[in-house]
Amino acid sequence: MENRYEMNAKVFKAFCDENRLMIIEMLQNGEKCACHLLEQMNISQSTLSHHMKILCESGIVVSRKEGKWTYYSISSEGSKYACELLKELTQVISNKKCDDSRCHT
C-alpha cells in the first residue's frame, strides 16, 4: 500500500514534464482519444503511453477503453486532490523564527 508521500510524489511528477503539461492543457477542453493527442504532439506512440501512464498513476487523468482506442480525461477528484495538496504544502503555518541554538552564533 502506498503511503501519502509516494502518492504526493506521483502528483508532482505528473506536472514535471512539458509534454505532460501540454497533455493536461489539451484535456482541459474535454476527453481526448490517444490518436488525437498524438496528432497534436510531436512524440511517438510509446512516448505518449509513457506520459499517460504517469498521468493516470497520479490520479490527475483517467482513461477508458473503447474498441482499440483509449480515451483520456482529467479526473475531477484527482484535480481537486492536486489543488488541495499544493495548497496544504505551501501554506505557512507559523512565522516563528528558528530557536535552535546551533543556528545562532
N, CA, C and O atoms as a GROMACS GRO file, in nm:
protein
  420
    1MET      N    1   0.084  -0.118   0.000
    1MET     CA    2   0.000   0.000   0.000
    1MET      C    3   0.088   0.125   0.000
    1MET      O    4   0.187   0.132   0.073
    2GLU      N    5   0.052   0.221  -0.082
    2GLU     CA    6   0.128   0.346  -0.093
    2GLU      C    7   0.107   0.433   0.029
    2GLU      O    8  -0.003   0.442   0.084
    3ASN      N    9   0.215   0.498   0.070
    3ASN     CA   10   0.195   0.599   0.174
    3ASN      C   11   0.166   0.732   0.107
    3ASN      O   12   0.179   0.745  -0.015
    4ARG      N   13   0.128   0.830   0.185
    4ARG     CA   14   0.086   0.957   0.126
    4ARG      C   15   0.200   1.028   0.056
    4ARG      O   16   0.176   1.103  -0.039
    5TYR      N   17   0.324   1.009   0.100
    5TYR     CA   18   0.438   1.074   0.036
    5TYR      C   19   0.461   1.018  -0.105
    5TYR      O   20   0.494   1.092  -0.197
    6GLU      N   21   0.444   0.887  -0.119
    6GLU     CA   22   0.458   0.826  -0.252
    6GLU      C   23   0.350   0.878  -0.347
    6GLU      O   24   0.378   0.910  -0.462
    7MET      N   25   0.226   0.887  -0.298
    7MET     CA   26   0.117   0.938  -0.381
    7MET      C   27   0.141   1.085  -0.416
    7MET      O   28   0.122   1.125  -0.531
    8ASN      N   29   0.182   1.164  -0.319
    8ASN     CA   30   0.208   1.306  -0.343
    8ASN      C   31   0.321   1.325  -0.444
    8ASN      O   32   0.316   1.415  -0.528
    9ALA      N   33   0.424   1.241  -0.436
    9ALA     CA   34   0.535   1.249  -0.531
    9ALA      C   35   0.486   1.218  -0.673
    9ALA      O   36   0.533   1.278  -0.769
   10LYS      N   37   0.392   1.125  -0.685
   10LYS     CA   38   0.337   1.093  -0.818
   10LYS      C   39   0.261   1.212  -0.876
   10LYS      O   40   0.266   1.237  -0.996
   11VAL      N   41   0.191   1.284  -0.790
   11VAL     CA   42   0.118   1.403  -0.837
   11VAL      C   43   0.216   1.506  -0.890
   11VAL      O   44   0.197   1.560  -1.000
   12PHE      N   45   0.321   1.534  -0.815
   12PHE     CA   46   0.418   1.634  -0.860
   12PHE      C   47   0.496   1.586  -0.982
   12PHE      O   48   0.530   1.666  -1.069
   13LYS      N   49   0.524   1.457  -0.989
   13LYS     CA   50   0.593   1.403  -1.107
   13LYS      C   51   0.510   1.427  -1.232
   13LYS      O   52   0.565   1.454  -1.339
   14ALA      N   53   0.379   1.418  -1.220
   14ALA     CA   54   0.291   1.439  -1.335
   14ALA      C   55   0.306   1.579  -1.392
   14ALA      O   56   0.290   1.599  -1.512
   15PHE      N   57   0.337   1.676  -1.307
   15PHE     CA   58   0.349   1.815  -1.351
   15PHE      C   59   0.491   1.854  -1.392
   15PHE      O   60   0.514   1.968  -1.432
   16CYS      N   61   0.585   1.762  -1.382
   16CYS     CA   62   0.727   1.796  -1.402
   16CYS      C   63   0.779   1.764  -1.542
   16CYS      O   64   0.897   1.733  -1.558
   17ASP      N   65   0.694   1.772  -1.641
   17ASP     CA   66   0.738   1.748  -1.778
   17ASP      C   67   0.654   1.834  -1.871
   17ASP      O   68   0.531   1.838  -1.857
   18GLU      N   69   0.718   1.901  -1.964
   18GLU     CA   70   0.645   1.992  -2.053
   18GLU      C   71   0.544   1.918  -2.141
   18GLU      O   72   0.438   1.973  -2.172
   19ASN      N   73   0.574   1.794  -2.181
   19ASN     CA   74   0.477   1.718  -2.260
   19ASN      C   75   0.353   1.684  -2.179
   19ASN      O   76   0.241   1.692  -2.229
   20ARG      N   77   0.372   1.647  -2.052
   20ARG     CA   78   0.257   1.615  -1.968
   20ARG      C   79   0.175   1.740  -1.940
   20ARG      O   80   0.052   1.733  -1.933
   21LEU      N   81   0.240   1.854  -1.924
   21LEU     CA   82   0.166   1.978  -1.905
   21LEU      C   83   0.084   2.011  -2.030
   21LEU      O   84  -0.029   2.058  -2.020
   22MET      N   85   0.140   1.985  -2.146
   22MET     CA   86   0.069   2.008  -2.272
   22MET      C   87  -0.053   1.915  -2.282
   22MET      O   88  -0.160   1.957  -2.325
   23ILE      N   89  -0.035   1.790  -2.242
   23ILE     CA   90  -0.145   1.694  -2.245
   23ILE      C   91  -0.257   1.738  -2.151
   23ILE      O   92  -0.374   1.736  -2.189
   24ILE      N   93  -0.221   1.778  -2.030
   24ILE     CA   94  -0.321   1.825  -1.934
   24ILE      C   95  -0.397   1.944  -1.991
   24ILE      O   96  -0.519   1.953  -1.979
   25GLU      N   97  -0.324   2.035  -2.053
   25GLU     CA   98  -0.389   2.153  -2.113
   25GLU      C   99  -0.488   2.111  -2.222
   25GLU      O  100  -0.597   2.167  -2.231
   26MET      N  101  -0.450   2.015  -2.305
   26MET     CA  102  -0.540   1.967  -2.410
   26MET      C  103  -0.665   1.901  -2.351
   26MET      O  104  -0.774   1.913  -2.406
   27LEU      N  105  -0.647   1.832  -2.239
   27LEU     CA  106  -0.759   1.762  -2.177
   27LEU      C  107  -0.854   1.857  -2.104
   27LEU      O  108  -0.965   1.818  -2.068
   28GLN      N  109  -0.811   1.981  -2.082
   28GLN     CA  110  -0.900   2.079  -2.018
   28GLN      C  111  -1.024   2.103  -2.102
   28GLN      O  112  -1.128   2.142  -2.048
   29ASN      N  113  -1.015   2.081  -2.231
   29ASN     CA  114  -1.129   2.101  -2.321
   29ASN      C  115  -1.214   1.976  -2.337
   29ASN      O  116  -1.299   1.969  -2.425
   30GLY      N  117  -1.191   1.877  -2.253
   30GLY     CA  118  -1.271   1.755  -2.256
   30GLY      C  119  -1.191   1.633  -2.296
   30GLY      O  120  -1.072   1.641  -2.327
   31GLU      N  121  -1.259   1.521  -2.294
   31GLU     CA  122  -1.198   1.391  -2.324
   31GLU      C  123  -1.135   1.390  -2.463
   31GLU      O  124  -1.189   1.445  -2.558
   32LYS      N  125  -1.018   1.325  -2.471
   32LYS     CA  126  -0.948   1.313  -2.599
   32LYS      C  127  -0.904   1.169  -2.618
   32LYS      O  128  -0.865   1.100  -2.523
   33CYS      N  129  -0.910   1.125  -2.741
   33CYS     CA  130  -0.860   0.994  -2.780
   33CYS      C  131  -0.707   1.003  -2.791
   33CYS      O  132  -0.653   1.108  -2.824
   34ALA      N  133  -0.640   0.893  -2.764
   34ALA     CA  134  -0.494   0.891  -2.777
   34ALA      C  135  -0.452   0.932  -2.917
   34ALA      O  136  -0.349   0.997  -2.935
   35CYS      N  137  -0.530   0.895  -3.017
   35CYS     CA  138  -0.495   0.931  -3.155
   35CYS      C  139  -0.497   1.083  -3.174
   35CYS      O  140  -0.414   1.136  -3.247
   36HIS      N  141  -0.589   1.152  -3.109
   36HIS     CA  142  -0.595   1.298  -3.118
   36HIS      C  143  -0.473   1.361  -3.050
   36HIS      O  144  -0.414   1.455  -3.102
   37LEU      N  145  -0.436   1.308  -2.934
   37LEU     CA  146  -0.320   1.360  -2.863
   37LEU      C  147  -0.194   1.342  -2.948
   37LEU      O  148  -0.110   1.432  -2.954
   38LEU      N  149  -0.181   1.227  -3.012
   38LEU     CA  150  -0.065   1.201  -3.097
   38LEU      C  151  -0.059   1.298  -3.214
   38LEU      O  152   0.050   1.342  -3.252
   39GLU      N  153  -0.173   1.330  -3.272
   39GLU     CA  154  -0.176   1.424  -3.385
   39GLU      C  155  -0.129   1.563  -3.343
   39GLU      O  156  -0.067   1.634  -3.422
   40GLN      N  157  -0.159   1.601  -3.221
   40GLN     CA  158  -0.128   1.736  -3.173
   40GLN      C  159   0.015   1.750  -3.122
   40GLN      O  160   0.068   1.861  -3.112
   41MET      N  161   0.078   1.638  -3.090
   41MET     CA  162   0.212   1.641  -3.030
   41MET      C  163   0.312   1.575  -3.123
   41MET      O  164   0.276   1.488  -3.203
   42ASN      N  165   0.434   1.616  -3.114
   42ASN     CA  166   0.540   1.559  -3.197
   42ASN      C  167   0.616   1.453  -3.118
   42ASN      O  168   0.737   1.465  -3.095
   43ILE      N  169   0.544   1.347  -3.076
   43ILE     CA  170   0.605   1.239  -2.999
   43ILE      C  171   0.556   1.106  -3.055
   43ILE      O  172   0.457   1.100  -3.127
   44SER      N  173   0.628   0.999  -3.021
   44SER     CA  174   0.590   0.865  -3.067
   44SER      C  175   0.476   0.810  -2.981
   44SER      O  176   0.446   0.863  -2.874
   45GLN      N  177   0.415   0.704  -3.029
   45GLN     CA  178   0.306   0.641  -2.955
   45GLN      C  179   0.357   0.585  -2.823
   45GLN      O  180   0.288   0.593  -2.722
   46SER      N  181   0.477   0.528  -2.823
   46SER     CA  182   0.532   0.472  -2.699
   46SER      C  183   0.562   0.583  -2.598
   46SER      O  184   0.546   0.563  -2.478
   47THR      N  185   0.606   0.698  -2.646
   47THR     CA  186   0.632   0.812  -2.557
   47THR      C  187   0.501   0.862  -2.498
   47THR      O  188   0.495   0.894  -2.379
   48LEU      N  189   0.397   0.870  -2.580
   48LEU     CA  190   0.266   0.912  -2.529
   48LEU      C  191   0.218   0.814  -2.423
   48LEU      O  192   0.168   0.856  -2.318
   49SER      N  193   0.233   0.685  -2.447
   49SER     CA  194   0.192   0.583  -2.350
   49SER      C  195   0.265   0.602  -2.217
   49SER      O  196   0.205   0.590  -2.111
   50HIS      N  197   0.394   0.630  -2.224
   50HIS     CA  198   0.473   0.654  -2.103
   50HIS      C  199   0.416   0.772  -2.024
   50HIS      O  200   0.396   0.763  -1.903
   51HIS      N  201   0.389   0.883  -2.093
   51HIS     CA  202   0.336   1.002  -2.026
   51HIS      C  203   0.196   0.976  -1.969
   51HIS      O  204   0.165   1.022  -1.860
   52MET      N  205   0.114   0.904  -2.044
   52MET     CA  206  -0.022   0.879  -1.997
   52MET      C  207  -0.022   0.786  -1.876
   52MET      O  208  -0.106   0.800  -1.788
   53LYS      N  209   0.072   0.694  -1.871
   53LYS     CA  210   0.084   0.605  -1.754
   53LYS      C  211   0.114   0.688  -1.629
   53LYS      O  212   0.054   0.666  -1.524
   54ILE      N  213   0.206   0.781  -1.641
   54ILE     CA  214   0.242   0.867  -1.527
   54ILE      C  215   0.123   0.954  -1.486
   54ILE      O  216   0.095   0.968  -1.367
   55LEU      N  217   0.055   1.012  -1.584
   55LEU     CA  218  -0.061   1.096  -1.553
   55LEU      C  219  -0.174   1.016  -1.488
   55LEU      O  220  -0.238   1.065  -1.395
   56CYS      N  221  -0.197   0.896  -1.535
   56CYS     CA  222  -0.302   0.812  -1.477
   56CYS      C  223  -0.264   0.763  -1.337
   56CYS      O  224  -0.349   0.759  -1.248
   57GLU      N  225  -0.138   0.726  -1.318
   57GLU     CA  226  -0.093   0.681  -1.186
   57GLU      C  227  -0.101   0.793  -1.082
   57GLU      O  228  -0.117   0.766  -0.963
   58SER      N  229  -0.091   0.917  -1.128
   58SER     CA  230  -0.100   1.030  -1.036
   58SER      C  231  -0.244   1.055  -0.992
   58SER      O  232  -0.268   1.122  -0.892
   59GLY      N  233  -0.339   1.002  -1.067
   59GLY     CA  234  -0.480   1.024  -1.037
   59GLY      C  235  -0.537   1.148  -1.103
   59GLY      O  236  -0.657   1.173  -1.095
   60ILE      N  237  -0.452   1.227  -1.169
   60ILE     CA  238  -0.497   1.351  -1.232
   60ILE      C  239  -0.575   1.321  -1.360
   60ILE      O  240  -0.667   1.395  -1.395
   61VAL      N  241  -0.539   1.214  -1.429
   61VAL     CA  242  -0.604   1.175  -1.554
   61VAL      C  243  -0.662   1.035  -1.538
   61VAL      O  244  -0.604   0.949  -1.472
   62VAL      N  245  -0.778   1.014  -1.598
   62VAL     CA  246  -0.840   0.882  -1.602
   62VAL      C  247  -0.854   0.839  -1.747
   62VAL      O  248  -0.856   0.922  -1.838
   63SER      N  249  -0.862   0.709  -1.767
   63SER     CA  250  -0.874   0.657  -1.903
   63SER      C  251  -0.989   0.559  -1.913
   63SER      O  252  -1.034   0.502  -1.814
   64ARG      N  253  -1.035   0.541  -2.036
   64ARG     CA  254  -1.135   0.438  -2.064
   64ARG      C  255  -1.106   0.382  -2.204
   64ARG      O  256  -1.065   0.455  -2.294
   65LYS      N  257  -1.129   0.253  -2.218
   65LYS     CA  258  -1.107   0.187  -2.348
   65LYS      C  259  -1.240   0.180  -2.423
   65LYS      O  260  -1.345   0.153  -2.365
   66GLU      N  261  -1.230   0.204  -2.552
   66GLU     CA  262  -1.345   0.184  -2.640
   66GLU      C  263  -1.290   0.127  -2.771
   66GLU      O  264  -1.226   0.197  -2.849
   67GLY      N  265  -1.318   0.001  -2.792
   67GLY     CA  266  -1.260  -0.066  -2.908
   67GLY      C  267  -1.109  -0.072  -2.894
   67GLY      O  268  -1.057  -0.112  -2.790
   68LYS      N  269  -1.039  -0.031  -2.999
   68LYS     CA  270  -0.893  -0.034  -2.993
   68LYS      C  271  -0.833   0.095  -2.940
   68LYS      O  272  -0.711   0.105  -2.924
   69TRP      N  273  -0.916   0.195  -2.911
   69TRP     CA  274  -0.866   0.325  -2.867
   69TRP      C  275  -0.885   0.346  -2.717
   69TRP      O  276  -0.977   0.292  -2.656
   70THR      N  277  -0.797   0.427  -2.662
   70THR     CA  278  -0.808   0.469  -2.523
   70THR      C  279  -0.839   0.618  -2.522
   70THR      O  280  -0.779   0.696  -2.594
   71TYR      N  281  -0.934   0.654  -2.438
   71TYR     CA  282  -0.976   0.793  -2.424
   71TYR      C  283  -0.934   0.842  -2.286
   71TYR      O  284  -0.945   0.770  -2.187
   72TYR      N  285  -0.887   0.966  -2.281
   72TYR     CA  286  -0.835   1.023  -2.157
   72TYR      C  287  -0.911   1.150  -2.121
   72TYR      O  288  -0.955   1.225  -2.209
   73SER      N  289  -0.924   1.174  -1.992
   73SER     CA  290  -0.985   1.298  -1.943
   73SER      C  291  -0.927   1.331  -1.806
   73SER      O  292  -0.869   1.245  -1.739
   74ILE      N  293  -0.944   1.456  -1.767
   74ILE     CA  294  -0.898   1.498  -1.635
   74ILE      C  295  -0.997   1.446  -1.532
   74ILE      O  296  -1.119   1.458  -1.549
   75SER      N  297  -0.945   1.390  -1.426
   75SER     CA  298  -1.028   1.341  -1.316
   75SER      C  299  -1.061   1.458  -1.225
   75SER      O  300  -0.971   1.525  -1.175
   76SER      N  301  -1.189   1.482  -1.201
   76SER     CA  302  -1.225   1.592  -1.112
   76SER      C  303  -1.175   1.564  -0.970
   76SER      O  304  -1.133   1.656  -0.899
   77GLU      N  305  -1.179   1.439  -0.930
   77GLU     CA  306  -1.128   1.401  -0.797
   77GLU      C  307  -0.977   1.421  -0.789
   77GLU      O  308  -0.926   1.474  -0.691
   78GLY      N  309  -0.905   1.377  -0.893
   78GLY     CA  310  -0.759   1.393  -0.896
   78GLY      C  311  -0.718   1.538  -0.903
   78GLY      O  312  -0.619   1.578  -0.841
   79SER      N  313  -0.792   1.617  -0.978
   79SER     CA  314  -0.765   1.760  -0.989
   79SER      C  315  -0.782   1.828  -0.853
   79SER      O  316  -0.699   1.909  -0.812
   80LYS      N  317  -0.889   1.793  -0.785
   80LYS     CA  318  -0.914   1.850  -0.652
   80LYS      C  319  -0.803   1.811  -0.555
   80LYS      O  320  -0.756   1.893  -0.476
   81TYR      N  321  -0.762   1.684  -0.560
   81TYR     CA  322  -0.655   1.636  -0.472
   81TYR      C  323  -0.526   1.714  -0.496
   81TYR      O  324  -0.461   1.757  -0.401
   82ALA      N  325  -0.489   1.734  -0.624
   82ALA     CA  326  -0.366   1.806  -0.658
   82ALA      C  327  -0.372   1.950  -0.609
   82ALA      O  328  -0.273   2.002  -0.557
   83CYS      N  329  -0.485   2.015  -0.626
   83CYS     CA  330  -0.500   2.154  -0.581
   83CYS      C  331  -0.489   2.164  -0.429
   83CYS      O  332  -0.420   2.253  -0.377
   84GLU      N  333  -0.556   2.074  -0.359
   84GLU     CA  334  -0.550   2.075  -0.213
   84GLU      C  335  -0.410   2.043  -0.163
   84GLU      O  336  -0.364   2.100  -0.064
   85LEU      N  337  -0.342   1.952  -0.230
   85LEU     CA  338  -0.205   1.916  -0.192
   85LEU      C  339  -0.113   2.036  -0.203
   85LEU      O  340  -0.038   2.065  -0.109
   86LEU      N  341  -0.118   2.105  -0.314
   86LEU     CA  342  -0.032   2.223  -0.332
   86LEU      C  343  -0.065   2.330  -0.228
   86LEU      O  344   0.025   2.391  -0.171
   87LYS      N  345  -0.192   2.350  -0.203
   87LYS     CA  346  -0.234   2.449  -0.103
   87LYS      C  347  -0.181   2.411   0.036
   87LYS      O  348  -0.128   2.494   0.109
   88GLU      N  349  -0.196   2.283   0.070
   88GLU     CA  350  -0.152   2.234   0.201
   88GLU      C  351  -0.001   2.247   0.218
   88GLU      O  352   0.046   2.290   0.324
   89LEU      N  353   0.074   2.211   0.116
   89LEU     CA  354   0.220   2.212   0.127
   89LEU      C  355   0.282   2.351   0.125
   89LEU      O  356   0.393   2.370   0.172
   90THR      N  357   0.210   2.448   0.070
   90THR     CA  358   0.267   2.582   0.059
   90THR      C  359   0.210   2.679   0.161
   90THR      O  360   0.250   2.796   0.165
   91GLN      N  361   0.119   2.634   0.243
   91GLN     CA  362   0.063   2.723   0.344
   91GLN      C  363   0.163   2.744   0.456
   91GLN      O  364   0.230   2.650   0.500
   92VAL      N  365   0.173   2.866   0.502
   92VAL     CA  366   0.261   2.900   0.613
   92VAL      C  367   0.183   2.875   0.742
   92VAL      O  368   0.079   2.937   0.765
   93ILE      N  369   0.233   2.785   0.823
   93ILE     CA  370   0.166   2.752   0.948
   93ILE      C  371   0.208   2.847   1.059
   93ILE      O  372   0.129   2.884   1.146
   94SER      N  373   0.335   2.885   1.055
   94SER     CA  374   0.387   2.974   1.158
   94SER      C  375   0.503   3.055   1.103
   94SER      O  376   0.581   3.005   1.022
   95ASN      N  377   0.513   3.176   1.145
   95ASN     CA  378   0.626   3.261   1.108
   95ASN      C  379   0.730   3.265   1.220
   95ASN      O  380   0.817   3.353   1.223
   96LYS      N  381   0.720   3.170   1.310
   96LYS     CA  382   0.812   3.162   1.422
   96LYS      C  383   0.954   3.142   1.371
   96LYS      O  384   0.978   3.062   1.281
   97LYS      N  385   1.047   3.215   1.428
   97LYS     CA  386   1.188   3.203   1.390
   97LYS      C  387   1.248   3.078   1.452
   97LYS      O  388   1.200   3.027   1.554
   98CYS      N  389   1.353   3.030   1.390
   98CYS     CA  390   1.423   2.911   1.440
   98CYS      C  391   1.480   2.942   1.578
   98CYS      O  392   1.545   3.045   1.599
   99ASP      N  393   1.455   2.852   1.672
   99ASP     CA  394   1.509   2.873   1.806
   99ASP      C  395   1.617   2.772   1.842
   99ASP      O  396   1.652   2.758   1.959
  100ASP      N  397   1.670   2.704   1.743
  100ASP     CA  398   1.778   2.608   1.765
  100ASP      C  399   1.906   2.687   1.791
  100ASP      O  400   1.944   2.772   1.711
  101SER      N  401   1.972   2.658   1.902
  101SER     CA  402   2.093   2.734   1.940
  101SER      C  403   2.205   2.718   1.838
  101SER      O  404   2.291   2.806   1.830
  102ARG      N  405   2.207   2.611   1.761
  102ARG     CA  406   2.310   2.592   1.660
  102ARG      C  407   2.296   2.693   1.546
  102ARG      O  408   2.392   2.718   1.473
  103CYS      N  409   2.180   2.751   1.531
  103CYS     CA  410   2.155   2.847   1.423
  103CYS      C  411   2.200   2.988   1.459
  103CYS      O  412   2.210   3.074   1.372
  104HIS      N  413   2.227   3.011   1.583
  104HIS     CA  414   2.264   3.145   1.629
  104HIS      C  415   2.408   3.144   1.679
  104HIS      O  416   2.439   3.080   1.779
  105THR      N  417   2.494   3.214   1.610
  105THR     CA  418   2.635   3.216   1.653
  105THR      C  419   2.674   3.351   1.705
  105THR      O  420   2.789   3.370   1.745
   0.00000   0.00000   0.00000
